[in-house]
Each structure stands twice: as structure tokens, then as C-alpha cells.
Amino acid sequence: MSFAALRTVLLAEDDEAFRQALAERLRLAGLHVVEVAGGEAALRQVDASFAGVVVTDLRMPGMDGRQLTERIAALDPDLPVVVMTGHGDVAEAVSLMKGGAYDFLTKPFAPERLLETLGRALEKRALVLDNRRLAVLAETSWDTPLTGDSEAVRALRAAIAQLSDAPIDVLVEGETGSGKEAAARALHAAGRRRGRGFVPVACGALPAHGFETQLFGHEAGAFTGAMRRHAGQVEQSDGGTLFLDEVDQTPLPVQLALLRVLEEREVLPLGAREPRGLDLRIVAASKEPLDQAVAAGRVREDLYYRLNVVRLRVPPLRERREDVPLLFAGFLSRAAARLNRPPPAMTPAVRRRLLEHDWPGNLRELSNFAQQLVLGLEGRDDAPEAGQSLAHRVARYEAELIREALVQHRGDIPRVMAALGLPRKTLYDKLTRHGLEPQRFRQGRRHR
């Protein structure tokens, strides 16, 4: 179950002609309809994870609408049931609502009235299932930004597994906040070096002068105040992995010093007479393609060729949008634990933000959003929507359904048409009305 909008309606009605006509009207509105002729058949279709709502006639042979509603309430009290009644059954329908039914409609009713009710019921059901999923995820192990089931992340994990024990250095490329260090740590943890040190070096923070002690260490007496031998970051990674973060931001004098480590696999601490051999793997990360940094004069060409052996590209969130809910659940759980507060419930505003936002800051921005939500600084824009007109709320719900289908199918129009049950012209009319451009949702394109 993902955070995508729910569109399933289970319709229980023994009048075949009425059931088929109503089902067709709901399908034209983009809903997925499952038709059954009675309560027993309906009950066989649902469980506590049913991703939709139930619409049932009150008077049916065998298990009627009242019995069906009561059985569903016992199974899952948060599963919305909409009851259709005749004029003489209104009092009974009201009684059913007090007992847990979501709403009732008196026959004959305008299809638009049912659609508006279903829009609210489906949104409620989506929030219930999303919050349950968040609660489950909060109790499970979640320890890496590489979590997810998108094609891009599966390919990255497969590449990491393939390279984990290969005796070669690796260059990790990706946008700021996309998880480059997580990929480097996964590469280290998956290989034979996992029991040894993983030493990160913030290359952009190294000074152009005086970096030698930090990187290469020193011998006792190498300079005034050097009372004992100190192993630098490079030597600390012996047997393990040296992670050069933001290598494209490394000062040029530091690049020259690192080149010897890369080429000779040895280090010469200050005050030492002989270099020390090293057994280490080097993983470097860059937020821009290194060839561009070379062309701009920020990276030495010989360093570039030494690092550019095997590349791993970490995809930005806009290329793995289906992973956003799972990643968000992990960040939310961590933030709540760190701040000693309960994880907040999913709201329509938060749900739309997760699905619609481009996340240019990638995982870092998503993590910050989770922290802001735990602190109560986000997700407050639901209240004004309660006062909006019915037409506006229906239009917003329709736009959300289409937008989430575009996200799920990455802007593939034929698949979106099939998912929503809409002909091409109708879909394009709605896309124009809501200002939705399919190309913005296609993988690899910037989505703003």
C-alpha cells in the first residue's frame, strides 16, 4: 500500500440494472468499481487492509446492508461504508450512521452527490491506511537512505552488491543531499572491509595549508608540541575505506598530496623517514561531474583520471518519487524519537506535499520536513479547506487523483488512461483544466 490516492469502490446492490448504471457512472469519474449482488459476496472482498470504500444498498436478500455494515465495522471500524436507502428507511439509515456507517443517500440521488461523498470517504480511508503504514514502519528497522523499491534504487543497490568486493576505487556522483555518503557506507558494509574503519574526510573543509597533520598524521617530535605519534585520517582507514566527500571542492594543494595516496597506496606522516604502505579502498563523492570540475580548473586532470575508474550515480528524489513515503516514514520515526515526541498523524496537506513537491534538497530536505512536522511547524493548511465550496473540493480531489496517477506511471499517458478509466480526450481536457503537464512527471526530467 503506497500513499497514492485510493480509487476502489465496492458496490453491493441486488438490482442489476441500477447497479450497472451506477457503476458505469462511477467509472466515468475515474473510480475502480467492483460490483457484487449482495452482502455475503461483498464481505468476501474486504479485510482490514481493503484499499477503498464500500457502497451498499440497505435492502438486499440474505445479508442486507445493515448486517454488512455491522460486519465491516467489526472487521475494521475505519473502513467507510456508504448506505443507499429508500425514503421509508431514513430513520434506519440514521441509526446505522450512529453505529458506524460513514454516510447515507436516499434514492433517487444525483450521481454528483455520491461522488462528493466518495471523494471524502476515499480521502479518509487513504489517511487511515497511510497512518497505519507509518506506525508499522516506525517499529521496523530503517537505517539507510537507499531504502525503496524504485527502479533507480534497485539498480543502485545491485551495482553496490556487484562492486562491494571488487579491488577498485569508486566515484559516487549525485546531487546535494541525495545520499552519496549512504551509498559509500553501503559499499563498505557489503564487502570484505566491513569489519574495519570507514573514515570520512570533508574535502571541502580542508585548509589549503596545514592539512598534512589532519590527513597524514605526524611522528612524535615532528614539531613543537607533538608529544606523541598521531595517525592521520588516511592511515586510520588502513584495512578499510577512505571516503573523500565533496572531492570536487578539494583545494588544489591537497589534491596533489592525495594523488600520491591514490597512486602509491602509501602515506608519509610528518617527521617520518619512510612512507607506510596502506591497504585501503578509496571512495570519492562529487556533487557535480568531475570532468566539468576539471574543465573549470577546480580539479586536477591527473586526479580525475585516477578517480574515474568506476562511477556510481545516486538518483535524486524526483527520479525515485515512489520511494518518498517510505523514506519519509523513516525520517519521521527518527525525528520523533530524537525529539521525544509522538509521530504526528498523516494529514491531507502533508500527503499532498509528499506527492507534489520536487524535493530539490533531496533526502536532506525530506528529513528537515519530517523534523518540522514533529515540531508542529508544518501541515497546518488543512483547516481553511473545510470552508471551501463543494465544486472547489471536488475539483481538487479530481486533480489529486490525476496527479498521483501521473506520478505512479511517470507521465505515461496510456497507462494513466487505463488506471483512471478515462478516454484520451477526456484525460487531456482534465489535464489542461488542472494545469498538469505529463512531461513533468517523466523519469529523468526536472519536475517543478
Backbone torsions as a table, in degrees:
resi	resn	phi	psi	omega
1	MET	NA	124.2	178.6
2	SER	-107.0	-177.0	179.4
3	PHE	-83.7	5.7	179.3
4	ALA	-64.2	154.5	-176.9
5	ALA	-64.8	145.5	176.7
6	LEU	-85.8	144.4	-178.4
7	ARG	-136.8	8.8	-174.7
8	THR	-91.4	130.5	175.6
9	VAL	-124.5	121.7	174.8
10	LEU	-93.0	114.4	-174.3
11	LEU	-107.3	113.8	178.8
12	ALA	-107.5	112.2	-176.9
13	GLU	-155.5	126.0	-177.2
14	ASP	-82.5	-18.1	176.8
15	ASP	-79.5	103.5	-171.5
16	GLU	-61.4	-44.8	-178.0
17	ALA	-62.4	-46.1	179.7
18	PHE	-65.3	-41.7	-179.3
19	ARG	-61.7	-45.5	-178.2
20	GLN	-66.3	-40.3	179.5
21	ALA	-65.6	-43.4	179.6
22	LEU	-66.7	-40.6	179.4
23	ALA	-62.2	-40.3	179.7
24	GLU	-64.2	-39.5	179.3
25	ARG	-65.5	-39.3	178.7
26	LEU	-68.3	-36.9	178.1
27	ARG	-65.9	-37.5	177.6
28	LEU	-63.0	-25.3	178.1
29	ALA	-85.5	4.4	176.7
30	GLY	92.8	11.7	-179.6
31	LEU	-95.2	150.9	174.8
32	HIS	-94.1	118.9	-172.9
33	VAL	-112.5	130.6	172.8
34	VAL	-109.9	118.7	-176.1
35	GLU	-97.8	134.1	171.8
36	VAL	-137.5	156.8	-173.8
37	ALA	-96.0	-3.1	-177.7
38	GLY	-165.8	176.1	-176.0
39	GLY	-67.3	-40.0	-179.4
40	GLU	-61.0	-45.1	179.8
41	ALA	-64.9	-36.9	179.0
42	ALA	-64.7	-43.1	-176.7
43	LEU	-63.0	-30.6	179.0
44	ARG	-70.9	-14.4	-176.6
45	GLN	-92.7	-12.0	-171.5
46	VAL	-118.4	152.6	168.9
47	ASP	-149.0	-172.8	-174.8
48	ALA	-66.8	-15.9	179.5
49	SER	-102.7	9.9	-177.4
50	PHE	-57.0	122.3	-174.7
51	ALA	-94.5	68.1	179.6
52	GLY	178.8	-162.3	178.2
53	VAL	-129.5	165.5	-178.0
54	VAL	-115.7	134.2	171.8
55	VAL	-118.8	124.6	-176.2
56	THR	-135.4	144.6	170.2
57	ASP	-74.3	149.8	179.5
58	LEU	-76.7	-44.9	-177.3
59	ARG	-97.1	109.1	176.4
60	MET	-143.0	149.5	176.6
61	PRO	-68.1	153.0	-177.8
62	GLY	74.8	-130.1	176.7
63	MET	-73.2	114.4	-177.3
64	ASP	-88.5	-176.4	-176.3
65	GLY	-63.6	-36.0	178.2
66	ARG	-63.9	-48.3	-179.6
67	GLN	-63.6	-39.9	179.2
68	LEU	-63.4	-44.5	179.5
69	THR	-60.8	-43.3	-179.7
70	GLU	-65.7	-39.7	179.6
71	ARG	-66.9	-40.1	179.0
72	ILE	-67.3	-39.7	179.0
73	ALA	-62.8	-35.9	177.3
74	ALA	-69.7	-33.1	-179.6
75	LEU	-75.4	-45.7	-179.6
76	ASP	-157.4	101.9	-177.2
77	PRO	-66.0	-12.8	180.0
78	ASP	-97.3	10.8	177.5
79	LEU	-92.8	113.0	-174.7
80	PRO	-67.2	133.6	175.1
81	VAL	-123.4	123.2	177.5
82	VAL	-104.6	126.5	-175.1
83	VAL	-105.3	131.9	175.0
84	MET	-100.2	131.2	-175.4
85	THR	-131.9	164.0	168.6
86	GLY	-88.9	170.7	-176.8
87	HIS	-58.8	-35.0	-176.7
88	GLY	-78.2	-3.6	-175.2
89	ASP	-109.3	11.3	-174.8
90	VAL	-60.0	-44.2	-179.1
91	ALA	-60.3	-40.0	179.0
92	GLU	-68.3	-36.7	178.6
93	ALA	-65.5	-40.7	177.0
94	VAL	-61.8	-40.2	176.9
95	SER	-61.6	-38.8	178.6
96	LEU	-64.1	-40.1	179.1
97	MET	-62.3	-38.8	176.1
98	LYS	-64.1	-25.8	-179.9
99	GLY	-91.0	-0.8	175.2
100	GLY	130.7	-9.5	177.5
101	ALA	-65.0	149.7	-176.7
102	TYR	-77.4	-43.2	-178.0
103	ASP	-165.8	169.5	173.6
104	PHE	-139.6	153.2	177.0
105	LEU	-129.7	138.2	179.8
106	THR	-93.8	126.3	178.1
107	LYS	-72.9	143.8	-8.6
108	PRO	-79.5	148.1	-179.4
109	PHE	-130.0	156.3	177.4
110	ALA	-73.6	134.3	178.7
111	PRO	-54.5	-32.8	-179.7
112	GLU	-62.3	-34.3	178.6
113	ARG	-64.2	-43.3	178.2
114	LEU	-65.5	-41.4	-179.3
115	LEU	-61.9	-40.0	178.8
116	GLU	-64.8	-41.8	178.3
117	THR	-64.0	-43.2	-179.8
118	LEU	-65.9	-36.0	177.5
119	GLY	-58.1	-45.4	178.6
120	ARG	-68.0	-41.2	-177.9
121	ALA	-66.3	-41.4	179.3
122	LEU	-65.9	-39.1	178.3
123	GLU	-64.7	-41.3	177.7
124	LYS	-62.2	-44.1	-179.2
125	ARG	-64.1	-40.2	178.9
126	ALA	-61.3	-43.9	179.7
127	LEU	-64.5	-40.5	178.5
128	VAL	-60.1	-48.6	-178.1
129	LEU	-68.3	-37.1	178.1
130	ASP	-63.4	-43.2	-180.0
131	ASN	-66.8	-36.5	175.6
132	ARG	-63.8	-40.8	-179.2
133	ARG	-66.0	-40.5	176.9
134	LEU	-60.8	-40.8	-179.2
135	ALA	-64.3	-41.0	178.8
136	VAL	-65.9	-44.7	-178.7
137	LEU	-64.1	-33.1	-180.0
138	ALA	-64.8	-23.4	-178.3
139	GLU	-95.4	-3.9	-178.2
140	THR	-104.6	167.5	179.9
141	SER	-71.3	130.9	178.8
142	TRP	-147.5	106.2	-171.2
143	ASP	-135.8	14.0	-178.6
144	THR	-152.7	139.1	174.2
145	PRO	-67.1	-4.4	177.6
146	LEU	-86.5	6.4	175.7
147	THR	-65.2	142.2	177.0
148	GLY	144.3	169.7	-177.9
149	ASP	-125.7	14.8	178.3
150	SER	-70.4	157.2	-179.9
151	GLU	-60.1	-39.5	-177.8
152	ALA	-64.1	-42.5	-178.3
153	VAL	-75.3	-35.3	175.8
154	ARG	-61.5	-40.7	178.7
155	ALA	-65.2	-39.6	178.9
156	LEU	-65.3	-44.3	179.0
157	ARG	-63.7	-37.8	178.7
158	ALA	-65.1	-40.0	179.0
159	ALA	-66.1	-40.5	178.1
160	ILE	-62.2	-43.0	178.4
161	ALA	-62.3	-39.0	-178.4
162	GLN	-69.6	-33.5	-175.1
163	LEU	-95.0	-6.1	-169.3
164	SER	-56.2	-39.1	-178.5
165	ASP	-108.8	6.7	178.6
166	ALA	-71.7	133.6	-176.6
167	PRO	-80.8	56.1	-178.9
168	ILE	-136.8	154.1	175.1
169	ASP	-79.4	157.9	-174.8
170	VAL	-132.7	139.6	174.9
171	LEU	-107.2	120.9	-179.7
172	VAL	-103.4	123.7	-179.3
173	GLU	-116.6	144.2	178.9
174	GLY	173.6	160.2	-179.3
175	GLU	-67.7	163.8	177.0
176	THR	-57.6	130.4	177.2
177	GLY	79.8	8.3	-175.8
178	SER	-83.4	-14.5	178.1
179	GLY	109.3	32.2	-178.6
180	LYS	-65.2	-42.1	178.8
181	GLU	-65.8	-35.8	177.2
182	ALA	-61.6	-40.3	177.6
183	ALA	-64.9	-40.7	179.4
184	ALA	-65.2	-42.2	178.7
185	ARG	-65.7	-36.9	177.9
186	ALA	-65.6	-38.9	177.6
187	LEU	-62.4	-41.7	178.6
188	HIS	-66.7	-45.5	-175.0
189	ALA	-69.7	-23.8	-176.9
190	ALA	-85.6	-11.6	-175.1
191	GLY	-107.0	-174.0	-176.1
192	ARG	-69.2	-14.7	-178.6
193	ARG	-87.4	3.5	-171.5
194	ARG	-61.5	-23.1	179.2
195	GLY	-84.4	-3.9	-179.3
196	ARG	-108.9	-177.5	-171.1
197	GLY	-72.4	144.9	168.7
198	PHE	-112.9	111.0	-172.1
199	VAL	-112.9	109.3	178.2
200	PRO	-86.2	138.5	177.1
201	VAL	-122.2	120.8	177.2
202	ALA	-82.1	90.5	-172.2
203	CYS	-61.7	-35.2	-178.5
204	GLY	-67.9	-18.9	-178.7
205	ALA	-95.2	-4.2	179.8
206	LEU	-73.0	135.1	177.8
207	PRO	-74.3	151.9	179.4
208	ALA	-67.6	-24.1	178.8
209	HIS	-131.2	139.4	179.1
210	GLY	87.8	16.3	-179.5
211	PHE	-85.3	-13.6	-170.2
212	GLU	-59.6	-43.1	-178.1
213	THR	-63.8	-42.4	-179.3
214	GLN	-63.8	-44.0	-176.8
215	LEU	-82.4	-45.7	-168.5
216	PHE	-109.2	-10.1	178.0
217	GLY	78.4	-174.0	-179.9
218	HIS	-154.3	161.6	175.6
219	GLU	-90.5	159.8	175.1
220	ALA	-61.5	133.4	179.6
221	GLY	82.0	6.9	-178.2
222	ALA	-65.9	-28.2	177.1
223	PHE	-157.2	168.9	-178.2
224	THR	-59.1	125.8	-179.8
225	GLY	96.7	-9.8	179.4
226	ALA	-82.9	84.2	-174.1
227	MET	-78.3	-26.9	-179.1
228	ARG	-143.8	164.8	-179.8
229	ARG	-66.8	141.8	179.0
230	HIS	-130.5	125.0	177.4
231	ALA	-85.7	126.7	179.1
232	GLY	-76.9	178.1	-176.7
233	GLN	-61.6	-36.0	-179.2
234	VAL	-64.7	-46.8	-179.1
235	GLU	-68.1	-33.0	178.4
236	GLN	-61.4	-24.3	-179.0
237	SER	-88.4	3.9	-179.9
238	ASP	-57.4	126.8	-176.8
239	GLY	88.7	-13.7	-177.4
240	GLY	-122.0	-134.3	-174.6
241	THR	-128.5	131.2	172.5
242	LEU	-99.6	117.7	-177.9
243	PHE	-103.9	112.3	179.3
244	LEU	-94.8	94.5	-177.3
245	ASP	-81.5	139.8	-178.3
246	GLU	52.5	50.6	-178.2
247	VAL	-62.8	-23.3	177.7
248	ASP	-70.9	-12.7	178.4
249	GLN	-101.8	8.0	-177.2
250	THR	-70.8	131.3	174.6
251	PRO	-57.5	146.0	-175.1
252	LEU	-58.5	-41.4	177.7
253	PRO	-61.2	-34.9	178.2
254	VAL	-68.5	-37.3	178.8
255	GLN	-59.0	-42.2	179.5
256	LEU	-62.7	-41.4	179.2
257	ALA	-67.4	-38.2	179.4
258	LEU	-68.3	-27.8	-177.8
259	LEU	-59.5	-37.0	179.1
260	ARG	-65.5	-39.7	178.0
261	VAL	-61.9	-43.3	-178.7
262	LEU	-65.3	-42.2	-173.4
263	GLU	-83.0	-40.6	-172.0
264	GLU	-102.1	-16.4	-175.4
265	ARG	54.4	51.9	177.3
266	GLU	-151.6	160.5	-178.2
267	VAL	-134.7	143.5	178.6
268	LEU	-120.7	96.9	179.1
269	PRO	-64.4	155.8	176.4
270	LEU	-60.6	131.1	179.1
271	GLY	88.1	-7.6	179.9
272	ALA	-83.5	148.5	179.5
273	ARG	-90.0	-31.6	-178.0
274	GLU	-125.5	145.1	176.0
275	PRO	-71.1	155.4	178.5
276	ARG	-107.6	129.6	177.7
277	GLY	-70.4	149.3	-176.5
278	LEU	-129.2	143.8	169.4
279	ASP	-114.2	96.3	-177.2
280	LEU	-146.8	157.2	173.1
281	ARG	-107.9	141.0	179.3
282	ILE	-110.7	124.3	173.1
283	VAL	-118.5	121.1	-179.5
284	ALA	-111.4	147.5	179.4
285	ALA	-124.7	140.9	-179.9
286	SER	-138.0	137.7	179.2
287	LYS	-89.3	-7.0	173.0
288	GLU	-133.2	153.5	178.0
289	PRO	-55.1	130.0	-174.7
290	LEU	-64.0	-29.3	179.0
291	ASP	-63.9	-31.5	175.9
292	GLN	-69.5	-38.4	177.1
293	ALA	-66.4	-35.0	175.8
294	VAL	-64.5	-46.5	-179.6
295	ALA	-61.5	-32.0	-179.9
296	ALA	-84.3	-3.7	178.1
297	GLY	82.8	12.6	-178.4
298	ARG	-92.6	-18.3	-179.6
299	VAL	-129.6	135.0	178.3
300	ARG	-64.6	141.3	-178.1
301	GLU	-66.3	-39.1	-179.4
302	ASP	-67.8	-33.8	175.4
303	LEU	-67.5	-39.4	178.9
304	TYR	-60.0	-47.5	-178.2
305	TYR	-68.0	-28.9	178.3
306	ARG	-73.1	-33.6	-179.5
307	LEU	-84.4	-29.1	-172.1
308	ASN	-82.1	64.4	177.7
309	VAL	-98.0	-59.8	176.7
310	VAL	-131.0	135.2	-179.5
311	ARG	-111.1	141.3	169.3
312	LEU	-119.5	127.2	178.3
313	ARG	-105.3	123.3	177.3
314	VAL	-92.1	119.4	-174.7
315	PRO	-72.7	146.8	173.2
316	PRO	-72.7	165.2	-177.4
317	LEU	-61.1	-31.1	-178.2
318	ARG	-66.5	-16.0	177.1
319	GLU	-98.0	0.3	178.9
320	ARG	-140.9	47.1	-172.7
321	ARG	-60.6	-30.4	-179.9
322	GLU	-68.3	-14.6	177.8
323	ASP	-87.3	-12.4	-173.7
324	VAL	-56.8	-46.6	-179.2
325	PRO	-59.3	-42.7	-179.4
326	LEU	-65.6	-44.5	178.2
327	LEU	-62.9	-42.2	179.2
328	PHE	-61.4	-40.7	179.2
329	ALA	-60.2	-40.9	178.4
330	GLY	-65.9	-45.3	178.4
331	PHE	-63.0	-39.2	-179.3
332	LEU	-64.2	-43.3	179.4
333	SER	-62.9	-43.6	-179.7
334	ARG	-65.3	-43.4	-179.6
335	ALA	-63.3	-42.8	-179.9
336	ALA	-63.0	-41.6	179.1
337	ALA	-66.3	-42.2	-178.2
338	ARG	-67.0	-38.2	-178.3
339	LEU	-90.7	0.9	179.3
340	ASN	55.6	47.4	177.8
341	ARG	-132.5	154.0	177.9
342	PRO	-70.6	144.0	176.6
343	PRO	-61.8	130.5	-179.7
344	PRO	-71.2	155.6	178.7
345	ALA	-74.1	152.6	174.7
346	MET	-68.2	137.0	176.7
347	THR	-120.7	162.8	176.9
348	PRO	-56.3	-37.8	-178.8
349	ALA	-65.1	-45.0	179.2
350	VAL	-64.9	-42.1	-178.8
351	ARG	-60.4	-43.9	178.7
352	ARG	-66.4	-38.2	179.2
353	ARG	-61.1	-43.4	179.9
354	LEU	-61.3	-38.7	-174.5
355	LEU	-83.3	-32.6	-170.6
356	GLU	-96.7	-31.5	-172.3
357	HIS	-70.6	147.3	-177.9
358	ASP	-82.2	-18.6	-179.5
359	TRP	53.1	58.7	179.4
360	PRO	-62.6	-25.1	175.9
361	GLY	-85.5	2.2	174.6
362	ASN	57.9	-139.7	-173.4
363	LEU	-61.1	-34.3	-179.7
364	ARG	-64.3	-42.6	179.1
365	GLU	-67.7	-39.7	178.6
366	LEU	-64.0	-40.4	177.6
367	SER	-64.1	-42.3	178.5
368	ASN	-63.1	-39.4	179.1
369	PHE	-63.2	-40.4	177.8
370	ALA	-62.2	-41.7	178.8
371	GLN	-65.1	-41.8	178.8
372	GLN	-63.3	-36.5	179.8
373	LEU	-67.6	-42.7	178.2
374	VAL	-61.8	-35.2	179.4
375	LEU	-80.0	-3.9	179.4
376	GLY	80.0	19.9	-177.6
377	LEU	-95.9	-3.6	-179.8
378	GLU	-133.7	167.7	173.3
379	GLY	77.3	27.0	-177.1
380	ARG	-100.4	8.9	-172.4
381	ASP	-94.8	17.2	179.4
382	ASP	-80.3	-34.9	-173.7
383	ALA	-57.9	-45.8	-179.5
384	PRO	-59.7	-24.9	-176.8
385	GLU	-68.9	-23.7	-178.5
386	ALA	-63.2	-26.5	-178.4
387	GLY	-92.9	3.3	-178.7
388	GLN	-75.7	156.7	-178.6
389	SER	-68.3	160.0	178.9
390	LEU	-59.6	-44.1	-178.6
391	ALA	-60.0	-41.1	-179.4
392	HIS	-66.7	-42.7	-178.5
393	ARG	-67.0	-39.2	177.7
394	VAL	-65.4	-43.0	179.4
395	ALA	-63.5	-40.3	179.1
396	ARG	-64.8	-40.1	179.3
397	TYR	-65.4	-42.1	178.0
398	GLU	-61.5	-44.0	179.8
399	ALA	-62.5	-37.9	179.8
400	GLU	-66.4	-41.6	177.6
401	LEU	-59.0	-46.8	-178.1
402	ILE	-66.9	-42.8	-178.7
403	ARG	-61.7	-41.5	-178.0
404	GLU	-71.3	-31.3	173.9
405	ALA	-66.9	-38.3	177.2
406	LEU	-64.2	-41.0	178.1
407	VAL	-64.3	-48.0	-176.4
408	GLN	-61.9	-39.0	-175.9
409	HIS	-105.1	12.5	172.7
410	ARG	54.6	42.4	174.5
411	GLY	75.5	8.7	179.6
412	ASP	-75.8	105.0	-172.8
413	ILE	-59.7	-48.1	179.3
414	PRO	-57.1	-40.0	179.9
415	ARG	-71.2	-35.4	176.7
416	VAL	-66.2	-42.0	177.5
417	MET	-58.2	-44.9	-178.9
418	ALA	-66.3	-41.0	-177.9
419	ALA	-65.9	-37.4	-177.4
420	LEU	-93.3	-10.4	-178.7
421	GLY	67.4	36.8	-177.8
422	LEU	-116.9	141.0	171.7
423	PRO	-69.5	160.5	-173.7
424	ARG	-57.3	-47.8	-176.8
425	LYS	-62.6	-42.4	179.5
426	THR	-62.7	-42.9	179.4
427	LEU	-61.7	-46.4	-178.8
428	TYR	-65.5	-35.3	175.3
429	ASP	-60.7	-42.7	-179.3
430	LYS	-71.0	-37.0	176.9
431	LEU	-59.9	-43.9	178.9
432	THR	-64.8	-42.8	-178.2
433	ARG	-61.5	-37.4	-176.0
434	HIS	-98.3	4.1	177.7
435	GLY	67.0	33.6	-178.9
436	LEU	-100.6	128.6	179.9
437	GLU	-112.0	113.6	-175.6
438	PRO	-55.6	-35.5	-176.1
439	GLN	-64.3	-21.8	178.9
440	ARG	-69.5	-18.7	-174.6
441	PHE	-102.0	-0.2	-178.0
442	ARG	-78.7	142.3	-175.6
443	GLN	-60.1	137.1	176.6
444	GLY	90.2	-9.4	177.6
445	ARG	-98.4	148.2	178.0
446	ARG	-71.0	124.9	-176.1
447	HIS	-106.6	104.6	178.6
448	ARG	-126.0	NA	NA
